[in-house]
């Protein structure tokens, strides 16, 4: 009889074998599938964006219905994009999937001293306080990046609400907060709402998506 403690259905600690198998699958697809062999980082970019938005939709759907099967599927599609890019880079001799995993593991160690560091490293950080942990993360990130401007490193294609949220956050950290005005200009009022969302601890991007979903349900009416 199988040991229930090793059953992946009851124990989230798995051996990673499916991840290794999927890497082998992607390498073979690049070698034997004409379409996949023709793709580059640039041609795959639109698919990464599309899968990201579909994952966000799956999260909203899971919160609304309690059915997380769609998120499981969409995370698989996102994982496909990560592996696809990694295999393309591997073929070019740029980096490998192991490099990607090693880099992000090292980053987690650096930016979570309250978990992985010494007692001295963790001093002053309450591991059970999300706000304190976030501040420690941001401080470590700022020390690493040494950015020369508030907008450096912010992708210009970010959704406007998310972009505004990040800019306001960086300005506050730099000691130059913006006094958002609720004047006649629509942009100023939107910026003021982002500032209000930040003060309330609310993600403005997610809040607007939720509001749109509520409006659609109201417009469509009850379903039989």
Secondary structure, DSSP 8 states (H G I E B T S, - for coil): ---GGG-TTT-S---SHHHHHHHHHHHHHHHH-HHHHH--HHHHHHHHHHHHHHHHHHHHHHHHHS--HHHHHHHHHHHHHHHHHHHHHHHHTS--HHHHHHHHHHHHHHH-HHHHS-TTTTTT--TT-HHHHHHHHHHHHHHHH--SSTTTT--TTS-HHHHHHHHHHHHHHTT-------SS-HHHHHHHHHHHHHHTT--HHHHHHHHHHHHHHHHH----
